[in-house]
Amino acid sequence: MNAVKKYLGIIWLLLGPAVIFFLVYGAIQNIDPTGTKDINNPIIWIIIIAIFTPIAIGIMIFGWYALKGDYKHLPESSAEVED
């Protein structure tokens, strides 16, 4: 199970930058000053990118900790929790 956690850590580390890349790529492709739909508005894309960038960074941090092995032993009760 610990090997699966490490492999998923690699996936999470790669997924974060991929999400940011595809959001920016989608924004570049869809922003059109002459367009009349909401998807052509740059303000909408700025808001979407601003919301999802911290989420993608959090996914990368989660993947880093999984790759490092910090999730090898998860506590089964509150008595096992260490500070």
Secondary structure, DSSP 4 states (H G I P E B T S, - for coil): -HHHHHHHHHHHHHHHHHHHHHHHHHHHHH--TT--SGGG-HHHHHHHHHHHHHHHHHHHHHHHHHHHTTTSS--SSGGG---
